[in-house]
Amino acid sequence: MHGRYYSDRMTLNGAPRVVISGIGVVSPYGVGRDTYWHHVSRGISGCRAITEFDASSMPCRVAASVPPVSIDDAPPLDGDNGEGHADPRRYSRAALFGVIAAREAWGDAGLRAGEPNAGVVIGSGGGGIDVGEKQYEDFFTTGGKHVTPYAIACGICGMVSSEISIALQLHGQSHVLSCGCTSSTDAIGYASALIRSGEYDAILSGGTDGCVLPGMIFGFSRMRAVSTHYNDRPAEASRPFDRGRDGFVLGEGAWMVVLEREDRAIARGAKRYARVEGYASTCDAFHRVQMDPDGQEIVRCIETTLARANRRPEEIGYVNYHGTSTQLNDAIESRCVRRVFGRHADAVPGSSTKSMIGHPQGASGAAGVVATALAMTCGILPPTINLHDQDPACDMDFIPNVPREAQIEAALCNCLGFGSKNSALVLGRAQ
């Protein structure tokens, strides 16, 4: 009842609706939201053999890494006078990806550098973990002869939002949520609440991670969490809900959105990709890396999100699944969604974007939100690729292998993470 009351109060008693009015992307396909959507909407894999470092002795030799990009790939931004910019040579990979995607999203929304009453709230699982890994390597191998004075500043998670704030010249709050895999879902949820409260007119939100690194691949291999059976067929390695899945493929990238009041976006003549209608988060309080097999808190999270969005399950036309391609997680998530949707379960299609882009850690929720918002705008539901022998324990409609045309009014974006975290968002049609 509390969730329903919250939703009615937010949508019927005067609080503003929140829309996505800009999108920017750096993905395993390269720079740009159009590049991302071109590949995802056609079911094209971004997973490939690791070439950035020598992975020949590692059990996992596949990843969905971002190809070489530079700050020169960032689109120009109105009002950018170049003053006060941080040296991009000091960027971590997450910061570089995030700044490029943020500039694209901000420009896509028709906003200028230095926009008043605007802030940054993003999610990142690892932040500048690549900086730390390289600097520690130097410390332990050469005694730190080449360790930069910026090692700590550039390596911490919190610096990622600061680099974006500097690049966009925004003076509002500049926060990073680091909640593991749910980081960017939570960031979008919090940022939307700040818009509804009237504290900000616009917020740059989303997620970024740059974590395809030797230490990460090795660590996840030791955990037996990543795929090791498809090293000779990297495009087939990420296969959520398929009987042959054997772990996730580590991914990376940045997916940024501009959130603002709907009335403001309409008055400016800005495009509206989707509304952010509801958000919720729960914790299994069960285990640091395993879901509670019962799934009750996943169910409660989704049900609360639907209630806050004032949506019935039968109104949801698409589910963007967390769908990592791991044995237990895919089965538990599928079972939980079925419990929530009940009699409507067999009628709601859904897919896992990770089948194509791997698992970009803290940025994964934003990657799904962007794919879902573009799907609602374009009338095409992206597929789950490599789904050729569906696991009976995963018995939903996962749009296998081929995209599907559909006009949907609302969608659920589900996200799960280490530490028993569960987060979800409901998006609604904005036009």
C-alpha positions as CSV (number, residue, x, y, z in Angstrom):
1,M,0.0,0.0,0.0
2,H,2.8,2.4,0.8
3,G,4.3,1.9,-2.7
4,R,0.9,2.6,-4.3
5,Y,0.4,5.7,-2.2
6,Y,3.8,7.0,-3.1
7,S,3.1,6.5,-6.8
8,D,-0.2,8.3,-6.7
9,R,1.2,11.2,-4.8
10,M,4.0,11.6,-7.2
11,T,2.0,11.4,-10.4
12,L,-1.4,12.9,-9.4
13,N,-0.6,15.5,-6.8
14,G,1.6,17.8,-8.7
15,A,5.2,16.4,-8.6
16,P,6.8,16.7,-12.0
17,R,7.3,13.8,-14.3
18,V,10.9,12.9,-15.2
19,V,12.0,12.2,-18.7
20,I,15.2,11.1,-20.5
21,S,16.0,13.9,-22.9
22,G,19.5,13.0,-23.9
23,I,21.6,9.8,-24.4
24,G,25.3,9.3,-24.9
25,V,27.2,6.1,-25.2
26,V,30.7,4.6,-25.3
27,S,30.4,0.9,-25.8
28,P,32.3,-2.2,-27.1
29,Y,31.1,-1.1,-30.6
30,G,32.8,2.4,-30.2
31,V,31.5,5.9,-29.6
32,G,27.9,7.0,-30.0
33,R,24.4,6.0,-29.2
34,D,23.6,5.4,-32.8
35,T,26.5,3.0,-33.1
36,Y,25.3,1.2,-30.0
37,W,21.7,1.0,-31.1
38,H,22.7,-0.1,-34.6
39,H,24.4,-3.2,-33.2
40,V,22.2,-4.0,-30.3
41,S,19.0,-3.7,-32.3
42,R,20.4,-6.2,-34.8
43,G,21.7,-8.7,-32.3
44,I,25.4,-8.2,-33.1
45,S,27.9,-9.4,-30.5
46,G,30.5,-7.0,-29.1
47,C,32.5,-9.8,-27.4
48,R,35.9,-10.6,-28.8
49,A,39.2,-12.2,-27.9
50,I,41.3,-10.1,-25.4
51,T,44.1,-8.4,-27.2
52,E,44.7,-5.4,-24.9
53,F,47.1,-7.6,-22.7
54,D,48.4,-11.1,-22.7
55,A,45.6,-13.3,-21.5
56,S,47.1,-16.5,-23.0
57,S,47.7,-18.1,-19.6
58,M,44.3,-17.2,-18.1
59,P,41.2,-19.5,-18.1
60,C,39.1,-16.7,-19.6
61,R,40.4,-15.0,-22.8
62,V,37.2,-13.3,-23.9
63,A,35.9,-9.8,-23.1
64,A,33.7,-7.0,-24.5
65,S,36.2,-4.2,-24.3
66,V,35.9,-0.7,-25.7
67,P,38.1,-0.2,-28.8
68,P,40.6,2.7,-28.6
69,V,39.0,6.0,-28.0
70,S,40.2,9.5,-27.1
71,I,38.9,12.7,-25.8
72,D,38.9,13.9,-29.4
73,D,36.0,11.6,-30.0
74,A,33.8,13.7,-27.7
75,P,31.4,15.8,-29.6
76,P,31.6,19.6,-29.3
77,L,29.4,21.3,-26.8
78,D,27.7,24.7,-27.0
79,G,29.1,27.1,-24.4
80,D,32.3,25.2,-23.9
81,N,35.1,27.7,-23.5
82,G,37.8,25.2,-22.6
83,E,38.5,26.9,-19.3
84,G,39.1,24.8,-16.2
85,H,39.3,21.5,-17.9
86,A,41.2,18.7,-16.3
87,D,44.1,17.2,-18.4
88,P,42.4,14.2,-20.2
89,R,45.8,12.5,-20.2
90,R,45.1,11.9,-16.5
91,Y,41.7,10.3,-17.0
92,S,41.1,6.8,-15.9
93,R,39.4,4.6,-18.5
94,A,36.0,5.0,-16.7
95,A,36.5,8.8,-16.6
96,L,37.4,9.0,-20.3
97,F,34.4,6.9,-21.3
98,G,32.1,8.8,-19.0
99,V,33.2,12.3,-20.2
100,I,32.8,11.3,-23.9
101,A,29.3,9.8,-23.3
102,A,28.3,12.7,-21.0
103,R,29.1,15.3,-23.6
104,E,27.1,13.4,-26.2
105,A,24.1,13.1,-23.9
106,W,24.3,16.7,-22.8
107,G,24.4,17.9,-26.4
108,D,21.7,15.5,-27.5
109,A,19.4,17.1,-24.9
110,G,20.2,20.5,-26.4
111,L,21.9,21.7,-23.2
112,R,25.0,23.9,-22.9
113,A,28.1,23.7,-20.9
114,G,27.7,25.6,-17.6
115,E,23.9,24.9,-17.5
116,P,22.6,26.4,-14.2
117,N,20.8,24.3,-11.6
118,A,22.3,21.0,-13.0
119,G,24.3,18.3,-11.4
120,V,25.9,14.9,-12.0
121,V,24.9,11.6,-10.3
122,I,26.4,8.5,-11.9
123,G,27.2,4.9,-10.9
124,S,30.5,3.1,-11.2
125,G,31.6,-0.2,-9.8
126,G,35.4,0.2,-10.2
127,G,36.0,3.9,-10.9
128,G,39.7,4.4,-11.8
129,I,40.6,0.8,-11.0
130,D,42.9,0.7,-14.1
131,V,44.9,3.6,-12.6
132,G,45.3,1.7,-9.3
133,E,46.3,-1.5,-11.0
134,K,49.0,0.1,-13.1
135,Q,50.4,2.3,-10.3
136,Y,50.6,-0.7,-7.9
137,E,52.4,-2.7,-10.6
138,D,55.0,0.1,-10.8
139,F,55.2,0.3,-7.0
140,F,55.9,-3.4,-6.6
141,T,58.2,-3.8,-9.6
142,T,60.3,-0.7,-9.7
143,G,59.8,0.7,-6.2
144,G,57.4,3.4,-7.4
145,K,59.8,5.3,-9.6
146,H,57.1,6.2,-12.1
147,V,54.1,6.5,-9.8
148,T,52.2,9.7,-10.6
149,P,51.3,12.2,-7.9
150,Y,47.7,11.8,-9.2
151,A,47.6,8.1,-8.6
152,I,45.1,8.3,-5.7
153,A,43.1,11.3,-7.1
154,C,42.6,9.6,-10.5
155,G,42.0,6.1,-9.1
156,I,39.1,6.8,-6.7
157,C,35.5,6.2,-7.7
158,G,34.4,9.7,-6.7
159,M,36.7,11.4,-9.2
160,V,34.7,10.0,-12.2
161,S,31.7,12.4,-11.6
162,S,34.1,15.2,-10.9
163,E,35.7,14.8,-14.3
164,I,32.3,14.9,-15.9
165,S,31.3,18.0,-13.8
166,I,34.5,19.7,-15.0
167,A,33.9,18.7,-18.6
168,L,30.3,20.0,-18.6
169,Q,31.1,22.9,-16.3
170,L,28.3,22.0,-13.9
171,H,28.3,23.3,-10.4
172,G,25.6,21.2,-8.8
173,Q,26.2,18.1,-6.8
174,S,28.7,15.7,-8.3
175,H,28.2,12.2,-6.8
176,V,29.2,8.6,-7.6
177,L,27.2,5.7,-6.3
178,S,29.3,2.5,-6.2
179,C,27.0,-0.3,-5.4
180,G,28.5,-3.0,-7.6
181,C,26.4,-4.1,-10.5
182,T,23.4,-2.0,-9.5
183,S,25.3,1.2,-9.3
184,S,24.0,3.0,-12.4
185,T,20.4,1.8,-11.9
186,D,20.5,3.3,-8.4
187,A,22.1,6.5,-9.7
188,I,19.3,7.0,-12.2
189,G,16.7,6.3,-9.5
190,Y,18.3,8.8,-7.1
191,A,18.8,11.4,-9.8
192,S,15.1,11.1,-10.8
193,A,14.1,11.7,-7.2
194,L,16.2,14.9,-7.1
195,I,14.4,16.1,-10.2
196,R,11.0,15.3,-8.8
197,S,11.9,17.1,-5.5
198,G,12.5,20.3,-7.4
199,E,16.1,20.5,-6.3
200,Y,17.5,20.4,-9.8
201,D,16.2,21.2,-13.3
202,A,18.5,18.6,-15.0
203,I,21.0,15.9,-14.0
204,L,23.5,14.0,-16.0
205,S,23.1,10.4,-14.8
206,G,24.1,6.8,-15.9
207,G,27.1,4.7,-15.4
208,T,30.7,4.1,-16.5
209,D,33.3,1.4,-15.9
210,G,36.6,0.6,-17.6
211,C,37.5,-2.8,-16.1
212,V,38.7,-5.1,-18.8
213,L,42.1,-5.5,-17.0
214,P,44.4,-8.4,-16.2
215,G,43.6,-8.3,-12.5
216,M,39.8,-8.3,-13.1
217,I,39.9,-11.1,-15.6
218,F,42.2,-13.1,-13.3
219,G,40.0,-12.4,-10.2
220,F,36.7,-13.3,-11.9
221,S,38.4,-16.4,-13.3
222,R,39.4,-17.5,-9.8
223,M,35.8,-16.9,-8.7
224,R,34.7,-19.1,-11.6
225,A,32.2,-16.4,-12.6
226,V,33.3,-15.7,-16.2
227,S,33.0,-17.8,-19.3
228,T,35.9,-20.2,-20.1
229,H,34.4,-22.6,-22.6
230,Y,34.1,-20.3,-25.6
231,N,37.6,-18.8,-25.9
232,D,37.8,-20.0,-29.5
233,R,34.3,-18.6,-30.2
234,P,34.2,-15.3,-28.3
235,A,31.0,-14.0,-30.0
236,E,29.2,-17.0,-28.6
237,A,30.5,-16.7,-25.0
238,S,27.7,-14.6,-23.5
239,R,24.6,-16.7,-23.7
240,P,22.0,-15.8,-21.0
241,F,19.3,-18.3,-20.4
242,D,20.9,-20.9,-22.7
243,R,21.6,-24.4,-21.4
244,G,25.2,-24.0,-22.5
245,R,26.0,-20.8,-20.5
246,D,29.1,-21.1,-18.3
247,G,29.6,-17.6,-16.9
248,F,29.5,-13.9,-17.9
249,V,31.8,-12.0,-20.3
250,L,33.4,-9.0,-18.7
251,G,32.4,-5.8,-20.5
252,E,33.0,-2.1,-20.1
253,G,31.8,1.3,-21.4
254,A,29.7,4.3,-20.5
255,W,25.9,4.9,-20.9
256,M,24.8,8.4,-19.9
257,V,21.3,10.0,-19.8
258,V,20.0,13.5,-19.2
259,L,17.1,13.5,-16.8
260,E,14.9,16.6,-16.5
261,R,11.3,17.6,-15.7
262,E,9.0,16.7,-18.6
263,D,7.4,20.1,-18.7
264,R,10.8,21.7,-19.0
265,A,11.8,19.3,-21.8
266,I,8.6,20.1,-23.7
267,A,9.0,23.8,-23.3
268,R,12.5,23.6,-24.7
269,G,11.4,21.5,-27.6
270,A,13.7,18.7,-26.5
271,K,13.2,15.1,-27.5
272,R,11.8,12.7,-24.9
273,Y,13.0,9.1,-25.1
274,A,11.1,7.8,-22.1
275,R,9.8,8.7,-18.7
276,V,11.4,7.3,-15.5
277,E,8.2,6.3,-13.7
278,G,9.4,4.1,-10.7
279,Y,12.4,2.9,-8.9
280,A,13.1,0.6,-5.9
281,S,16.0,-1.2,-4.3
282,T,16.2,-4.1,-1.8
283,C,18.9,-6.3,-0.3
284,D,18.7,-10.1,0.2
285,A,21.1,-9.7,3.1
286,F,22.2,-13.2,2.2
287,H,25.8,-13.5,0.7
288,R,28.5,-11.3,-0.7
289,V,28.4,-12.9,-4.2
290,Q,25.3,-15.2,-4.3
291,M,21.6,-14.4,-4.6
292,D,19.2,-15.9,-2.1
293,P,17.7,-18.8,-4.1
294,D,14.3,-18.0,-2.6
295,G,14.4,-14.6,-4.5
296,Q,11.8,-13.0,-2.2
297,E,13.7,-9.7,-2.1
298,I,14.0,-9.6,-5.9
299,V,10.3,-10.1,-6.1
300,R,9.7,-7.4,-3.6
301,C,12.0,-5.0,-5.4
302,I,10.1,-5.5,-8.7
303,E,6.7,-5.3,-7.1
304,T,7.6,-2.1,-5.3
305,T,9.0,-0.5,-8.5
306,L,5.7,-1.3,-10.3
307,A,3.7,0.1,-7.5
308,R,5.7,3.3,-7.4
309,A,5.2,3.6,-11.2
310,N,1.5,3.0,-10.7
311,R,1.8,0.1,-13.2
312,R,0.1,-3.3,-13.2
313,P,2.2,-6.2,-14.4
314,E,0.0,-6.6,-17.5
315,E,0.9,-3.0,-18.6
316,I,4.6,-3.9,-18.9
317,G,5.4,-4.7,-22.6
318,Y,9.1,-5.5,-22.2
319,V,11.6,-6.6,-19.6
320,N,15.3,-5.8,-19.9
321,Y,16.7,-8.6,-17.8
322,H,20.0,-8.5,-15.8
323,G,20.7,-11.8,-17.5
324,T,24.4,-12.3,-16.9
325,S,24.8,-15.7,-18.5
326,T,25.6,-17.4,-15.2
327,Q,23.9,-20.6,-14.2
328,L,22.2,-19.7,-10.9
329,N,21.5,-16.1,-11.5
330,D,19.7,-16.5,-14.8
331,A,17.4,-19.2,-13.3
332,I,16.6,-17.3,-10.2
333,E,15.9,-14.1,-12.0
334,S,13.6,-15.8,-14.5
335,R,11.7,-17.5,-11.7
336,C,11.3,-14.2,-9.8
337,V,10.0,-12.4,-12.8
338,R,7.5,-15.2,-13.4
339,R,6.3,-14.9,-9.8
340,V,5.7,-11.1,-10.2
341,F,3.9,-11.3,-13.5
342,G,1.8,-14.4,-12.7
343,R,-0.8,-15.1,-15.4
344,H,0.8,-12.4,-17.6
345,A,4.3,-14.0,-17.4
346,D,4.1,-15.9,-20.7
347,A,2.9,-12.8,-22.6
348,V,5.7,-10.4,-21.7
349,P,8.8,-10.5,-23.9
350,G,12.2,-9.6,-22.6
351,S,15.9,-9.8,-23.4
352,S,19.4,-9.5,-22.0
353,T,21.5,-6.8,-23.5
354,K,24.5,-8.5,-21.9
355,S,24.2,-11.3,-24.5
356,M,25.8,-8.7,-26.9
357,I,27.8,-6.3,-24.7
358,G,28.9,-8.6,-21.9
359,H,28.7,-7.4,-18.3
360,P,30.0,-3.8,-17.9
361,Q,29.7,-4.1,-14.1
362,G,28.4,-0.9,-12.5
363,A,27.4,0.5,-15.9
364,S,25.2,-2.5,-16.8
365,G,22.0,-1.0,-15.5
366,A,22.4,2.2,-17.5
367,A,23.3,0.1,-20.6
368,G,19.9,-1.7,-20.2
369,V,18.0,1.6,-19.6
370,V,19.5,3.1,-22.7
371,A,18.7,0.0,-24.8
372,T,15.1,0.0,-23.4
373,A,14.6,3.8,-24.0
374,L,15.7,3.4,-27.6
375,A,13.6,0.3,-28.0
376,M,10.5,2.3,-26.9
377,T,11.4,5.1,-29.2
378,C,12.2,3.0,-32.3
379,G,9.6,0.3,-31.9
380,I,12.2,-2.6,-31.9
381,L,12.9,-4.9,-29.0
382,P,16.5,-6.1,-29.0
383,P,17.1,-9.9,-28.9
384,T,18.9,-12.2,-26.6
385,I,21.6,-13.7,-28.9
386,N,23.2,-17.1,-28.6
387,L,19.9,-18.5,-27.2
388,H,19.7,-21.8,-29.2
389,D,18.9,-24.3,-26.4
390,Q,16.9,-22.5,-23.8
391,D,17.3,-23.8,-20.3
392,P,14.0,-25.2,-19.0
393,A,14.7,-23.4,-15.7
394,C,14.6,-20.1,-17.6
395,D,11.1,-20.4,-19.1
396,M,10.2,-16.9,-20.2
397,D,10.0,-15.3,-23.7
398,F,13.6,-13.9,-24.1
399,I,13.2,-12.8,-27.7
400,P,15.8,-15.4,-29.0
401,N,18.3,-14.3,-31.5
402,V,16.1,-12.1,-33.7
403,P,14.8,-8.6,-32.9
404,R,11.1,-8.0,-32.7
405,E,9.0,-5.1,-33.7
406,A,6.7,-3.9,-31.0
407,Q,5.1,-0.7,-29.7
408,I,5.2,-0.8,-25.9
409,E,3.8,1.7,-23.3
410,A,6.0,0.6,-20.3
411,A,9.0,-1.5,-19.6
412,L,10.8,-2.9,-16.6
413,C,14.6,-2.7,-16.3
414,N,15.9,-5.2,-13.7
415,C,19.3,-5.2,-12.1
416,L,21.0,-7.5,-9.6
417,G,24.4,-7.2,-7.9
418,F,27.1,-8.6,-5.6
419,G,26.3,-8.1,-1.9
420,S,22.7,-9.3,-2.5
421,K,21.6,-6.0,-4.0
422,N,18.5,-5.8,-6.2
423,S,17.3,-2.6,-8.1
424,A,14.7,-2.0,-10.7
425,L,13.3,0.9,-12.8
426,V,10.1,1.3,-14.8
427,L,10.2,3.3,-18.0
428,G,7.1,4.7,-19.7
429,R,6.4,6.0,-23.1
430,A,7.0,9.8,-23.2
431,Q,5.5,10.6,-26.7
